[in-house]
Amino acid sequence: MTGPDLDPEQYPPIDPREPVPDDAGVLLPGAPDELPEAPAEPMPDDGGNAGGVREPA
């Protein structure tokens, strides 16, 4: 399998020997500083997810 032809301006090559930066903004410059709260997952007592997989009986 060959790697896709990516634009080096948009996707610069990554050197696996370099340490990962502590600042996520370096890797994802368009990402917000704070992540939004995760949505609450429905619990079985709340009726669960109507379109989801049913729990085994």
mmCIF entry with sequence, helices, sheets and N, C-alpha, C, O atoms, coordinates in Angstrom:
data_MODEL
# 
_entry.id   MODEL 
# 
_entity.id                         1 
_entity.type                       polymer 
_entity.pdbx_number_of_molecules   1 
# 
_entity_poly.entity_id                      1 
_entity_poly.type                           'polypeptide(L)' 
_entity_poly.nstd_linkage                   no 
_entity_poly.nstd_monomer                   no 
_entity_poly.pdbx_seq_one_letter_code       MTGPDLDPEQYPPIDPREPVPDDAGVLLPGAPDELPEAPAEPMPDDGGNAGGVREPA 
_entity_poly.pdbx_seq_one_letter_code_can   MTGPDLDPEQYPPIDPREPVPDDAGVLLPGAPDELPEAPAEPMPDDGGNAGGVREPA 
_entity_poly.pdbx_strand_id                 A 
# 
loop_
_entity_poly_seq.entity_id 
_entity_poly_seq.num 
_entity_poly_seq.mon_id 
_entity_poly_seq.hetero 
1 1  MET n 
1 2  THR n 
1 3  GLY n 
1 4  PRO n 
1 5  ASP n 
1 6  LEU n 
1 7  ASP n 
1 8  PRO n 
1 9  GLU n 
1 10 GLN n 
1 11 TYR n 
1 12 PRO n 
1 13 PRO n 
1 14 ILE n 
1 15 ASP n 
1 16 PRO n 
1 17 ARG n 
1 18 GLU n 
1 19 PRO n 
1 20 VAL n 
1 21 PRO n 
1 22 ASP n 
1 23 ASP n 
1 24 ALA n 
1 25 GLY n 
1 26 VAL n 
1 27 LEU n 
1 28 LEU n 
1 29 PRO n 
1 30 GLY n 
1 31 ALA n 
1 32 PRO n 
1 33 ASP n 
1 34 GLU n 
1 35 LEU n 
1 36 PRO n 
1 37 GLU n 
1 38 ALA n 
1 39 PRO n 
1 40 ALA n 
1 41 GLU n 
1 42 PRO n 
1 43 MET n 
1 44 PRO n 
1 45 ASP n 
1 46 ASP n 
1 47 GLY n 
1 48 GLY n 
1 49 ASN n 
1 50 ALA n 
1 51 GLY n 
1 52 GLY n 
1 53 VAL n 
1 54 ARG n 
1 55 GLU n 
1 56 PRO n 
1 57 ALA n 
# 
_struct_asym.id          A 
_struct_asym.entity_id   1 
# 
loop_
_struct_conf.conf_type_id 
_struct_conf.id 
_struct_conf.pdbx_PDB_helix_id 
_struct_conf.beg_label_comp_id 
_struct_conf.beg_label_asym_id 
_struct_conf.beg_label_seq_id 
_struct_conf.pdbx_beg_PDB_ins_code 
_struct_conf.end_label_comp_id 
_struct_conf.end_label_asym_id 
_struct_conf.end_label_seq_id 
_struct_conf.pdbx_end_PDB_ins_code 
_struct_conf.beg_auth_comp_id 
_struct_conf.beg_auth_asym_id 
_struct_conf.beg_auth_seq_id 
_struct_conf.end_auth_comp_id 
_struct_conf.end_auth_asym_id 
_struct_conf.end_auth_seq_id 
_struct_conf.pdbx_PDB_helix_class 
_struct_conf.details 
_struct_conf.pdbx_PDB_helix_length 
HELX_P HELX_P1 AA1 ALA A 24 ? LEU A 27 ? ALA A 24 LEU A 27 1 ? 4 
HELX_P HELX_P2 AA2 PRO A 44 ? ASP A 46 ? PRO A 44 ASP A 46 5 ? 3 
# 
_struct_conf_type.id          HELX_P 
_struct_conf_type.criteria    ? 
_struct_conf_type.reference   ? 
# 
loop_
_atom_site.group_PDB 
_atom_site.id 
_atom_site.type_symbol 
_atom_site.label_atom_id 
_atom_site.label_alt_id 
_atom_site.label_comp_id 
_atom_site.label_asym_id 
_atom_site.label_entity_id 
_atom_site.label_seq_id 
_atom_site.pdbx_PDB_ins_code 
_atom_site.Cartn_x 
_atom_site.Cartn_y 
_atom_site.Cartn_z 
_atom_site.occupancy 
_atom_site.B_iso_or_equiv 
_atom_site.pdbx_formal_charge 
_atom_site.auth_seq_id 
_atom_site.auth_comp_id 
_atom_site.auth_asym_id 
_atom_site.auth_atom_id 
_atom_site.pdbx_PDB_model_num 
ATOM 1   N N  . MET A 1 1  ? 0.858   -1.171  0.000  1.00 0.00 ? 1  MET A N  1 
ATOM 2   C CA . MET A 1 1  ? 0.000   0.000   0.000  1.00 0.00 ? 1  MET A CA 1 
ATOM 3   C C  . MET A 1 1  ? 0.903   1.234   0.000  1.00 0.00 ? 1  MET A C  1 
ATOM 4   O O  . MET A 1 1  ? 1.873   1.294   0.755  1.00 0.00 ? 1  MET A O  1 
ATOM 5   N N  . THR A 1 2  ? 0.595   2.184   -0.819 1.00 0.00 ? 2  THR A N  1 
ATOM 6   C CA . THR A 1 2  ? 1.389   3.401   -0.888 1.00 0.00 ? 2  THR A CA 1 
ATOM 7   C C  . THR A 1 2  ? 0.668   4.517   -0.161 1.00 0.00 ? 2  THR A C  1 
ATOM 8   O O  . THR A 1 2  ? -0.554  4.502   -0.020 1.00 0.00 ? 2  THR A O  1 
ATOM 9   N N  . GLY A 1 3  ? 1.451   5.490   0.301  1.00 0.00 ? 3  GLY A N  1 
ATOM 10  C CA . GLY A 1 3  ? 0.875   6.629   0.988  1.00 0.00 ? 3  GLY A CA 1 
ATOM 11  C C  . GLY A 1 3  ? 0.208   7.565   -0.001 1.00 0.00 ? 3  GLY A C  1 
ATOM 12  O O  . GLY A 1 3  ? 0.612   7.616   -1.162 1.00 0.00 ? 3  GLY A O  1 
ATOM 13  N N  . PRO A 1 4  ? -0.810  8.313   0.432  1.00 0.00 ? 4  PRO A N  1 
ATOM 14  C CA . PRO A 1 4  ? -1.474  9.258   -0.467 1.00 0.00 ? 4  PRO A CA 1 
ATOM 15  C C  . PRO A 1 4  ? -0.555  10.434  -0.771 1.00 0.00 ? 4  PRO A C  1 
ATOM 16  O O  . PRO A 1 4  ? 0.345   10.748  0.009  1.00 0.00 ? 4  PRO A O  1 
ATOM 17  N N  . ASP A 1 5  ? -0.785  11.074  -1.898 1.00 0.00 ? 5  ASP A N  1 
ATOM 18  C CA . ASP A 1 5  ? -0.015  12.260  -2.272 1.00 0.00 ? 5  ASP A CA 1 
ATOM 19  C C  . ASP A 1 5  ? -0.642  13.465  -1.575 1.00 0.00 ? 5  ASP A C  1 
ATOM 20  O O  . ASP A 1 5  ? -1.658  13.994  -2.025 1.00 0.00 ? 5  ASP A O  1 
ATOM 21  N N  . LEU A 1 6  ? -0.026  13.893  -0.472 1.00 0.00 ? 6  LEU A N  1 
ATOM 22  C CA . LEU A 1 6  ? -0.540  15.024  0.297  1.00 0.00 ? 6  LEU A CA 1 
ATOM 23  C C  . LEU A 1 6  ? 0.239   16.279  -0.054 1.00 0.00 ? 6  LEU A C  1 
ATOM 24  O O  . LEU A 1 6  ? 1.428   16.217  -0.369 1.00 0.00 ? 6  LEU A O  1 
ATOM 25  N N  . ASP A 1 7  ? -0.429  17.402  0.002  1.00 0.00 ? 7  ASP A N  1 
ATOM 26  C CA . ASP A 1 7  ? 0.204   18.687  -0.254 1.00 0.00 ? 7  ASP A CA 1 
ATOM 27  C C  . ASP A 1 7  ? 1.130   19.007  0.915  1.00 0.00 ? 7  ASP A C  1 
ATOM 28  O O  . ASP A 1 7  ? 0.652   19.160  2.039  1.00 0.00 ? 7  ASP A O  1 
ATOM 29  N N  . PRO A 1 8  ? 2.454   19.113  0.685  1.00 0.00 ? 8  PRO A N  1 
ATOM 30  C CA . PRO A 1 8  ? 3.372   19.373  1.804  1.00 0.00 ? 8  PRO A CA 1 
ATOM 31  C C  . PRO A 1 8  ? 3.168   20.736  2.456  1.00 0.00 ? 8  PRO A C  1 
ATOM 32  O O  . PRO A 1 8  ? 3.602   20.945  3.589  1.00 0.00 ? 8  PRO A O  1 
ATOM 33  N N  . GLU A 1 9  ? 2.511   21.674  1.757  1.00 0.00 ? 9  GLU A N  1 
ATOM 34  C CA . GLU A 1 9  ? 2.214   22.971  2.374  1.00 0.00 ? 9  GLU A CA 1 
ATOM 35  C C  . GLU A 1 9  ? 1.143   22.815  3.451  1.00 0.00 ? 9  GLU A C  1 
ATOM 36  O O  . GLU A 1 9  ? 1.205   23.455  4.501  1.00 0.00 ? 9  GLU A O  1 
ATOM 37  N N  . GLN A 1 10 ? 0.161   21.956  3.177  1.00 0.00 ? 10 GLN A N  1 
ATOM 38  C CA . GLN A 1 10 ? -0.937  21.760  4.127  1.00 0.00 ? 10 GLN A CA 1 
ATOM 39  C C  . GLN A 1 10 ? -0.599  20.674  5.145  1.00 0.00 ? 10 GLN A C  1 
ATOM 40  O O  . GLN A 1 10 ? -0.985  20.778  6.309  1.00 0.00 ? 10 GLN A O  1 
ATOM 41  N N  . TYR A 1 11 ? 0.119   19.633  4.718  1.00 0.00 ? 11 TYR A N  1 
ATOM 42  C CA . TYR A 1 11 ? 0.476   18.511  5.582  1.00 0.00 ? 11 TYR A CA 1 
ATOM 43  C C  . TYR A 1 11 ? 1.994   18.334  5.569  1.00 0.00 ? 11 TYR A C  1 
ATOM 44  O O  . TYR A 1 11 ? 2.510   17.505  4.819  1.00 0.00 ? 11 TYR A O  1 
ATOM 45  N N  . PRO A 1 12 ? 2.712   19.096  6.386  1.00 0.00 ? 12 PRO A N  1 
ATOM 46  C CA . PRO A 1 12 ? 4.172   18.951  6.377  1.00 0.00 ? 12 PRO A CA 1 
ATOM 47  C C  . PRO A 1 12 ? 4.579   17.572  6.882  1.00 0.00 ? 12 PRO A C  1 
ATOM 48  O O  . PRO A 1 12 ? 3.882   16.986  7.710  1.00 0.00 ? 12 PRO A O  1 
ATOM 49  N N  . PRO A 1 13 ? 5.703   17.048  6.391  1.00 0.00 ? 13 PRO A N  1 
ATOM 50  C CA . PRO A 1 13 ? 6.138   15.725  6.845  1.00 0.00 ? 13 PRO A CA 1 
ATOM 51  C C  . PRO A 1 13 ? 6.439   15.723  8.343  1.00 0.00 ? 13 PRO A C  1 
ATOM 52  O O  . PRO A 1 13 ? 6.885   16.729  8.895  1.00 0.00 ? 13 PRO A O  1 
ATOM 53  N N  . ILE A 1 14 ? 6.196   14.599  8.987  1.00 0.00 ? 14 ILE A N  1 
ATOM 54  C CA . ILE A 1 14 ? 6.414   14.454  10.427 1.00 0.00 ? 14 ILE A CA 1 
ATOM 55  C C  . ILE A 1 14 ? 7.641   13.585  10.642 1.00 0.00 ? 14 ILE A C  1 
ATOM 56  O O  . ILE A 1 14 ? 7.751   12.499  10.074 1.00 0.00 ? 14 ILE A O  1 
ATOM 57  N N  . ASP A 1 15 ? 8.559   14.069  11.466 1.00 0.00 ? 15 ASP A N  1 
ATOM 58  C CA . ASP A 1 15 ? 9.745   13.293  11.818 1.00 0.00 ? 15 ASP A CA 1 
ATOM 59  C C  . ASP A 1 15 ? 9.434   12.553  13.115 1.00 0.00 ? 15 ASP A C  1 
ATOM 60  O O  . ASP A 1 15 ? 9.233   13.198  14.144 1.00 0.00 ? 15 ASP A O  1 
ATOM 61  N N  . PRO A 1 16 ? 9.387   11.221  13.102 1.00 0.00 ? 16 PRO A N  1 
ATOM 62  C CA . PRO A 1 16 ? 9.030   10.481  14.323 1.00 0.00 ? 16 PRO A CA 1 
ATOM 63  C C  . PRO A 1 16 ? 10.053  10.619  15.436 1.00 0.00 ? 16 PRO A C  1 
ATOM 64  O O  . PRO A 1 16 ? 9.768   10.259  16.579 1.00 0.00 ? 16 PRO A O  1 
ATOM 65  N N  . ARG A 1 17 ? 11.240  11.133  15.131 1.00 0.00 ? 17 ARG A N  1 
ATOM 66  C CA . ARG A 1 17 ? 12.262  11.298  16.174 1.00 0.00 ? 17 ARG A CA 1 
ATOM 67  C C  . ARG A 1 17 ? 12.080  12.591  16.951 1.00 0.00 ? 17 ARG A C  1 
ATOM 68  O O  . ARG A 1 17 ? 12.667  12.754  18.021 1.00 0.00 ? 17 ARG A O  1 
ATOM 69  N N  . GLU A 1 18 ? 11.273  13.519  16.429 1.00 0.00 ? 18 GLU A N  1 
ATOM 70  C CA . GLU A 1 18 ? 11.048  14.789  17.121 1.00 0.00 ? 18 GLU A CA 1 
ATOM 71  C C  . GLU A 1 18 ? 10.028  14.592  18.243 1.00 0.00 ? 18 GLU A C  1 
ATOM 72  O O  . GLU A 1 18 ? 9.072   13.834  18.080 1.00 0.00 ? 18 GLU A O  1 
ATOM 73  N N  . PRO A 1 19 ? 10.222  15.270  19.382 1.00 0.00 ? 19 PRO A N  1 
ATOM 74  C CA . PRO A 1 19 ? 9.230   15.156  20.464 1.00 0.00 ? 19 PRO A CA 1 
ATOM 75  C C  . PRO A 1 19 ? 7.925   15.846  20.072 1.00 0.00 ? 19 PRO A C  1 
ATOM 76  O O  . PRO A 1 19 ? 7.911   16.761  19.249 1.00 0.00 ? 19 PRO A O  1 
ATOM 77  N N  . VAL A 1 20 ? 6.857   15.398  20.664 1.00 0.00 ? 20 VAL A N  1 
ATOM 78  C CA . VAL A 1 20 ? 5.543   15.986  20.411 1.00 0.00 ? 20 VAL A CA 1 
ATOM 79  C C  . VAL A 1 20 ? 5.474   17.323  21.142 1.00 0.00 ? 20 VAL A C  1 
ATOM 80  O O  . VAL A 1 20 ? 5.842   17.390  22.315 1.00 0.00 ? 20 VAL A O  1 
ATOM 81  N N  . PRO A 1 21 ? 5.014   18.390  20.487 1.00 0.00 ? 21 PRO A N  1 
ATOM 82  C CA . PRO A 1 21 ? 4.917   19.677  21.176 1.00 0.00 ? 21 PRO A CA 1 
ATOM 83  C C  . PRO A 1 21 ? 3.872   19.634  22.291 1.00 0.00 ? 21 PRO A C  1 
ATOM 84  O O  . PRO A 1 21 ? 2.858   18.944  22.183 1.00 0.00 ? 21 PRO A O  1 
ATOM 85  N N  . ASP A 1 22 ? 4.135   20.380  23.360 1.00 0.00 ? 22 ASP A N  1 
ATOM 86  C CA . ASP A 1 22 ? 3.196   20.452  24.479 1.00 0.00 ? 22 ASP A CA 1 
ATOM 87  C C  . ASP A 1 22 ? 1.957   21.265  24.125 1.00 0.00 ? 22 ASP A C  1 
ATOM 88  O O  . ASP A 1 22 ? 0.877   21.026  24.665 1.00 0.00 ? 22 ASP A O  1 
ATOM 89  N N  . ASP A 1 23 ? 2.114   22.224  23.219 1.00 0.00 ? 23 ASP A N  1 
ATOM 90  C CA . ASP A 1 23 ? 1.010   23.094  22.839 1.00 0.00 ? 23 ASP A CA 1 
ATOM 91  C C  . ASP A 1 23 ? 0.246   22.464  21.674 1.00 0.00 ? 23 ASP A C  1 
ATOM 92  O O  . ASP A 1 23 ? 0.797   22.309  20.584 1.00 0.00 ? 23 ASP A O  1 
ATOM 93  N N  . ALA A 1 24 ? -1.015  22.101  21.898 1.00 0.00 ? 24 ALA A N  1 
ATOM 94  C CA . ALA A 1 24 ? -1.813  21.479  20.838 1.00 0.00 ? 24 ALA A CA 1 
ATOM 95  C C  . ALA A 1 24 ? -2.064  22.448  19.690 1.00 0.00 ? 24 ALA A C  1 
ATOM 96  O O  . ALA A 1 24 ? -2.346  22.013  18.573 1.00 0.00 ? 24 ALA A O  1 
ATOM 97  N N  . GLY A 1 25 ? -1.969  23.752  19.941 1.00 0.00 ? 25 GLY A N  1 
ATOM 98  C CA . GLY A 1 25 ? -2.163  24.743  18.895 1.00 0.00 ? 25 GLY A CA 1 
ATOM 99  C C  . GLY A 1 25 ? -1.126  24.647  17.798 1.00 0.00 ? 25 GLY A C  1 
ATOM 100 O O  . GLY A 1 25 ? -1.369  25.090  16.675 1.00 0.00 ? 25 GLY A O  1 
ATOM 101 N N  . VAL A 1 26 ? 0.027   24.075  18.104 1.00 0.00 ? 26 VAL A N  1 
ATOM 102 C CA . VAL A 1 26 ? 1.057   23.881  17.085 1.00 0.00 ? 26 VAL A CA 1 
ATOM 103 C C  . VAL A 1 26 ? 0.588   22.822  16.088 1.00 0.00 ? 26 VAL A C  1 
ATOM 104 O O  . VAL A 1 26 ? 0.801   22.956  14.883 1.00 0.00 ? 26 VAL A O  1 
ATOM 105 N N  . LEU A 1 27 ? -0.049  21.771  16.601 1.00 0.00 ? 27 LEU A N  1 
ATOM 106 C CA . LEU A 1 27 ? -0.525  20.698  15.732 1.00 0.00 ? 27 LEU A CA 1 
ATOM 107 C C  . LEU A 1 27 ? -1.857  21.046  15.076 1.00 0.00 ? 27 LEU A C  1 
ATOM 108 O O  . LEU A 1 27 ? -2.074  20.721  13.909 1.00 0.00 ? 27 LEU A O  1 
ATOM 109 N N  . LEU A 1 28 ? -2.738  21.694  15.806 1.00 0.00 ? 28 LEU A N  1 
ATOM 110 C CA . LEU A 1 28 ? -4.061  22.057  15.302 1.00 0.00 ? 28 LEU A CA 1 
ATOM 111 C C  . LEU A 1 28 ? -4.272  23.556  15.493 1.00 0.00 ? 28 LEU A C  1 
ATOM 112 O O  . LEU A 1 28 ? -4.927  23.967  16.451 1.00 0.00 ? 28 LEU A O  1 
ATOM 113 N N  . PRO A 1 29 ? -3.725  24.383  14.592 1.00 0.00 ? 29 PRO A N  1 
ATOM 114 C CA . PRO A 1 29 ? -3.807  25.829  14.814 1.00 0.00 ? 29 PRO A CA 1 
ATOM 115 C C  . PRO A 1 29 ? -5.233  26.378  14.819 1.00 0.00 ? 29 PRO A C  1 
ATOM 116 O O  . PRO A 1 29 ? -5.466  27.433  15.410 1.00 0.00 ? 29 PRO A O  1 
ATOM 117 N N  . GLY A 1 30 ? -6.185  25.712  14.192 1.00 0.00 ? 30 GLY A N  1 
ATOM 118 C CA . GLY A 1 30 ? -7.557  26.216  14.159 1.00 0.00 ? 30 GLY A CA 1 
ATOM 119 C C  . GLY A 1 30 ? -8.411  25.742  15.314 1.00 0.00 ? 30 GLY A C  1 
ATOM 120 O O  . GLY A 1 30 ? -9.576  26.127  15.412 1.00 0.00 ? 30 GLY A O  1 
ATOM 121 N N  . ALA A 1 31 ? -7.859  24.911  16.199 1.00 0.00 ? 31 ALA A N  1 
ATOM 122 C CA . ALA A 1 31 ? -8.643  24.351  17.300 1.00 0.00 ? 31 ALA A CA 1 
ATOM 123 C C  . ALA A 1 31 ? -8.795  25.371  18.430 1.00 0.00 ? 31 ALA A C  1 
ATOM 124 O O  . ALA A 1 31 ? -7.886  26.165  18.672 1.00 0.00 ? 31 ALA A O  1 
ATOM 125 N N  . PRO A 1 32 ? -9.940  25.355  19.125 1.00 0.00 ? 32 PRO A N  1 
ATOM 126 C CA . PRO A 1 32 ? -10.107 26.266  20.264 1.00 0.00 ? 32 PRO A CA 1 
ATOM 127 C C  . PRO A 1 32 ? -9.218  25.840  21.430 1.00 0.00 ? 32 PRO A C  1 
ATOM 128 O O  . PRO A 1 32 ? -8.815  24.681  21.529 1.00 0.00 ? 32 PRO A O  1 
ATOM 129 N N  . ASP A 1 33 ? -8.919  26.795  22.310 1.00 0.00 ? 33 ASP A N  1 
ATOM 130 C CA . ASP A 1 33 ? -8.086  26.489  23.479 1.00 0.00 ? 33 ASP A CA 1 
ATOM 131 C C  . ASP A 1 33 ? -8.786  25.510  24.414 1.00 0.00 ? 33 ASP A C  1 
ATOM 132 O O  . ASP A 1 33 ? -8.164  24.585  24.936 1.00 0.00 ? 33 ASP A O  1 
ATOM 133 N N  . GLU A 1 34 ? -10.069 25.718  24.619 1.00 0.00 ? 34 GLU A N  1 
ATOM 134 C CA . GLU A 1 34 ? -10.847 24.863  25.516 1.00 0.00 ? 34 GLU A CA 1 
ATOM 135 C C  . GLU A 1 34 ? -11.777 23.990  24.684 1.00 0.00 ? 34 GLU A C  1 
ATOM 136 O O  . GLU A 1 34 ? -12.427 24.476  23.758 1.00 0.00 ? 34 GLU A O  1 
ATOM 137 N N  . LEU A 1 35 ? -11.839 22.723  25.009 1.00 0.00 ? 35 LEU A N  1 
ATOM 138 C CA . LEU A 1 35 ? -12.770 21.838  24.326 1.00 0.00 ? 35 LEU A CA 1 
ATOM 139 C C  . LEU A 1 35 ? -14.148 21.959  24.955 1.00 0.00 ? 35 LEU A C  1 
ATOM 140 O O  . LEU A 1 35 ? -14.258 22.188  26.159 1.00 0.00 ? 35 LEU A O  1 
ATOM 141 N N  . PRO A 1 36 ? -15.214 21.806  24.151 1.00 0.00 ? 36 PRO A N  1 
ATOM 142 C CA . PRO A 1 36 ? -16.559 21.871  24.732 1.00 0.00 ? 36 PRO A CA 1 
ATOM 143 C C  . PRO A 1 36 ? -16.824 20.642  25.594 1.00 0.00 ? 36 PRO A C  1 
ATOM 144 O O  . PRO A 1 36 ? -16.156 19.616  25.467 1.00 0.00 ? 36 PRO A O  1 
ATOM 145 N N  . GLU A 1 37 ? -17.808 20.770  26.468 1.00 0.00 ? 37 GLU A N  1 
ATOM 146 C CA . GLU A 1 37 ? -18.187 19.650  27.329 1.00 0.00 ? 37 GLU A CA 1 
ATOM 147 C C  . GLU A 1 37 ? -18.697 18.496  26.470 1.00 0.00 ? 37 GLU A C  1 
ATOM 148 O O  . GLU A 1 37 ? -19.363 18.713  25.458 1.00 0.00 ? 37 GLU A O  1 
ATOM 149 N N  . ALA A 1 38 ? -18.386 17.293  26.874 1.00 0.00 ? 38 ALA A N  1 
ATOM 150 C CA . ALA A 1 38 ? -18.883 16.115  26.165 1.00 0.00 ? 38 ALA A CA 1 
ATOM 151 C C  . ALA A 1 38 ? -20.379 15.982  26.416 1.00 0.00 ? 38 ALA A C  1 
ATOM 152 O O  . ALA A 1 38 ? -20.841 16.259  27.523 1.00 0.00 ? 38 ALA A O  1 
ATOM 153 N N  . PRO A 1 39 ? -21.145 15.563  25.411 1.00 0.00 ? 39 PRO A N  1 
ATOM 154 C CA . PRO A 1 39 ? -22.581 15.396  25.637 1.00 0.00 ? 39 PRO A CA 1 
ATOM 155 C C  . PRO A 1 39 ? -22.843 14.243  26.596 1.00 0.00 ? 39 PRO A C  1 
ATOM 156 O O  . PRO A 1 39 ? -22.105 13.259  26.621 1.00 0.00 ? 39 PRO A O  1 
ATOM 157 N N  . ALA A 1 40 ? -23.890 14.379  27.372 1.00 0.00 ? 40 ALA A N  1 
ATOM 158 C CA . ALA A 1 40 ? -24.250 13.317  28.317 1.00 0.00 ? 40 ALA A CA 1 
ATOM 159 C C  . ALA A 1 40 ? -24.780 12.123  27.543 1.00 0.00 ? 40 ALA A C  1 
ATOM 160 O O  . ALA A 1 40 ? -25.612 12.268  26.648 1.00 0.00 ? 40 ALA A O  1 
ATOM 161 N N  . GLU A 1 41 ? -24.294 10.948  27.895 1.00 0.00 ? 41 GLU A N  1 
ATOM 162 C CA . GLU A 1 41 ? -24.775 9.738   27.234 1.00 0.00 ? 41 GLU A CA 1 
ATOM 163 C C  . GLU A 1 41 ? -26.052 9.275   27.920 1.00 0.00 ? 41 GLU A C  1 
ATOM 164 O O  . GLU A 1 41 ? -26.153 9.335   29.146 1.00 0.00 ? 41 GLU A O  1 
ATOM 165 N N  . PRO A 1 42 ? -27.034 8.813   27.138 1.00 0.00 ? 42 PRO A N  1 
ATOM 166 C CA . PRO A 1 42 ? -28.277 8.356   27.763 1.00 0.00 ? 42 PRO A CA 1 
ATOM 167 C C  . PRO A 1 42 ? -28.033 7.109   28.597 1.00 0.00 ? 42 PRO A C  1 
ATOM 168 O O  . PRO A 1 42 ? -27.299 6.207   28.195 1.00 0.00 ? 42 PRO A O  1 
ATOM 169 N N  . MET A 1 43 ? -28.651 7.076   29.745 1.00 0.00 ? 43 MET A N  1 
ATOM 170 C CA . MET A 1 43 ? -28.536 5.928   30.637 1.00 0.00 ? 43 MET A CA 1 
ATOM 171 C C  . MET A 1 43 ? -29.719 4.999   30.395 1.00 0.00 ? 43 MET A C  1 
ATOM 172 O O  . MET A 1 43 ? -30.755 5.443   29.900 1.00 0.00 ? 43 MET A O  1 
ATOM 173 N N  . PRO A 1 44 ? -29.586 3.715   30.736 1.00 0.00 ? 44 PRO A N  1 
ATOM 174 C CA . PRO A 1 44 ? -30.714 2.789   30.535 1.00 0.00 ? 44 PRO A CA 1 
ATOM 175 C C  . PRO A 1 44 ? -31.989 3.249   31.234 1.00 0.00 ? 44 PRO A C  1 
ATOM 176 O O  . PRO A 1 44 ? -33.086 2.993   30.736 1.00 0.00 ? 44 PRO A O  1 
ATOM 177 N N  . ASP A 1 45 ? -31.868 3.922   32.378 1.00 0.00 ? 45 ASP A N  1 
ATOM 178 C CA . ASP A 1 45 ? -33.050 4.396   33.104 1.00 0.00 ? 45 ASP A CA 1 
ATOM 179 C C  . ASP A 1 45 ? -33.750 5.521   32.354 1.00 0.00 ? 45 ASP A C  1 
ATOM 180 O O  . ASP A 1 45 ? -34.944 5.750   32.552 1.00 0.00 ? 45 ASP A O  1 
ATOM 181 N N  . ASP A 1 46 ? -33.009 6.232   31.486 1.00 0.00 ? 46 ASP A N  1 
ATOM 182 C CA . ASP A 1 46 ? -33.571 7.350   30.734 1.00 0.00 ? 46 ASP A CA 1 
ATOM 183 C C  . ASP A 1 46 ? -34.228 6.894   29.433 1.00 0.00 ? 46 ASP A C  1 
ATOM 184 O O  . ASP A 1 46 ? -34.646 7.731   28.633 1.00 0.00 ? 46 ASP A O  1 
ATOM 185 N N  . GLY A 1 47 ? -34.325 5.613   29.211 1.00 0.00 ? 47 GLY A N  1 
ATOM 186 C CA . GLY A 1 47 ? -34.895 5.122   27.964 1.00 0.00 ? 47 GLY A CA 1 
ATOM 187 C C  . GLY A 1 47 ? -33.819 4.748   26.967 1.00 0.00 ? 47 GLY A C  1 
ATOM 188 O O  . GLY A 1 47 ? -34.113 4.186   25.912 1.00 0.00 ? 47 GLY A O  1 
ATOM 189 N N  . GLY A 1 48 ? -32.581 5.053   27.292 1.00 0.00 ? 48 GLY A N  1 
ATOM 190 C CA . GLY A 1 48 ? -31.482 4.677   26.408 1.00 0.00 ? 48 GLY A CA 1 
ATOM 191 C C  . GLY A 1 48 ? -31.536 5.411   25.087 1.00 0.00 ? 48 GLY A C  1 
ATOM 192 O O  . GLY A 1 48 ? -32.190 6.447   24.961 1.00 0.00 ? 48 GLY A O  1 
ATOM 193 N N  . ASN A 1 49 ? -30.851 4.871   24.113 1.00 0.00 ? 49 ASN A N  1 
ATOM 194 C CA . ASN A 1 49 ? -30.792 5.448   22.785 1.00 0.00 ? 49 ASN A CA 1 
ATOM 195 C C  . ASN A 1 49 ? -31.779 4.687   21.908 1.00 0.00 ? 49 ASN A C  1 
ATOM 196 O O  . ASN A 1 49 ? -31.595 3.500   21.642 1.00 0.00 ? 49 ASN A O  1 
ATOM 197 N N  . ALA A 1 50 ? -32.809 5.362   21.469 1.00 0.00 ? 50 ALA A N  1 
ATOM 198 C CA . ALA A 1 50 ? -33.859 4.677   20.700 1.00 0.00 ? 50 ALA A CA 1 
ATOM 199 C C  . ALA A 1 50 ? -33.316 4.053   19.418 1.00 0.00 ? 50 ALA A C  1 
ATOM 200 O O  . ALA A 1 50 ? -33.821 3.017   18.986 1.00 0.00 ? 50 ALA A O  1 
ATOM 201 N N  . GLY A 1 51 ? -32.314 4.648   18.805 1.00 0.00 ? 51 GLY A N  1 
ATOM 202 C CA . GLY A 1 51 ? -31.770 4.107   17.568 1.00 0.00 ? 51 GLY A CA 1 
ATOM 203 C C  . GLY A 1 51 ? -30.549 3.247   17.785 1.00 0.00 ? 51 GLY A C  1 
ATOM 204 O O  . GLY A 1 51 ? -29.943 2.789   16.816 1.00 0.00 ? 51 GLY A O  1 
ATOM 205 N N  . GLY A 1 52 ? -30.172 3.015   19.022 1.00 0.00 ? 52 GLY A N  1 
ATOM 206 C CA . GLY A 1 52 ? -28.948 2.279   19.311 1.00 0.00 ? 52 GLY A CA 1 
ATOM 207 C C  . GLY A 1 52 ? -29.166 0.784   19.417 1.00 0.00 ? 52 GLY A C  1 
ATOM 208 O O  . GLY A 1 52 ? -30.263 0.275   19.184 1.00 0.00 ? 52 GLY A O  1 
ATOM 209 N N  . VAL A 1 53 ? -28.114 0.105   19.769 1.00 0.00 ? 53 VAL A N  1 
ATOM 210 C CA . VAL A 1 53 ? -28.161 -1.348  19.931 1.00 0.00 ? 53 VAL A CA 1 
ATOM 211 C C  . VAL A 1 53 ? -28.748 -1.657  21.301 1.00 0.00 ? 53 VAL A C  1 
ATOM 212 O O  . VAL A 1 53 ? -28.361 -1.049  22.299 1.00 0.00 ? 53 VAL A O  1 
ATOM 213 N N  . ARG A 1 54 ? -29.672 -2.594  21.348 1.00 0.00 ? 54 ARG A N  1 
ATOM 214 C CA . ARG A 1 54 ? -30.310 -2.963  22.616 1.00 0.00 ? 54 ARG A CA 1 
ATOM 215 C C  . ARG A 1 54 ? -29.340 -3.754  23.483 1.00 0.00 ? 54 ARG A C  1 
ATOM 216 O O  . ARG A 1 54 ? -28.471 -4.469  22.984 1.00 0.00 ? 54 ARG A O  1 
ATOM 217 N N  . GLU A 1 55 ? -29.507 -3.612  24.771 1.00 0.00 ? 55 GLU A N  1 
ATOM 218 C CA . GLU A 1 55 ? -28.722 -4.389  25.727 1.00 0.00 ? 55 GLU A CA 1 
ATOM 219 C C  . GLU A 1 55 ? -29.191 -5.837  25.687 1.00 0.00 ? 55 GLU A C  1 
ATOM 220 O O  . GLU A 1 55 ? -30.377 -6.088  25.476 1.00 0.00 ? 55 GLU A O  1 
ATOM 221 N N  . PRO A 1 56 ? -28.283 -6.803  25.885 1.00 0.00 ? 56 PRO A N  1 
ATOM 222 C CA . PRO A 1 56 ? -28.732 -8.197  25.908 1.00 0.00 ? 56 PRO A CA 1 
ATOM 223 C C  . PRO A 1 56 ? -29.666 -8.445  27.087 1.00 0.00 ? 56 PRO A C  1 
ATOM 224 O O  . PRO A 1 56 ? -29.512 -7.844  28.151 1.00 0.00 ? 56 PRO A O  1 
ATOM 225 N N  . ALA A 1 57 ? -30.626 -9.326  26.889 1.00 0.00 ? 57 ALA A N  1 
ATOM 226 C CA . ALA A 1 57 ? -31.618 -9.613  27.925 1.00 0.00 ? 57 ALA A CA 1 
ATOM 227 C C  . ALA A 1 57 ? -31.048 -10.475 29.020 1.00 0.00 ? 57 ALA A C  1 
ATOM 228 O O  . ALA A 1 57 ? -31.753 -10.810 29.972 1.00 0.00 ? 57 ALA A O  1 
# 
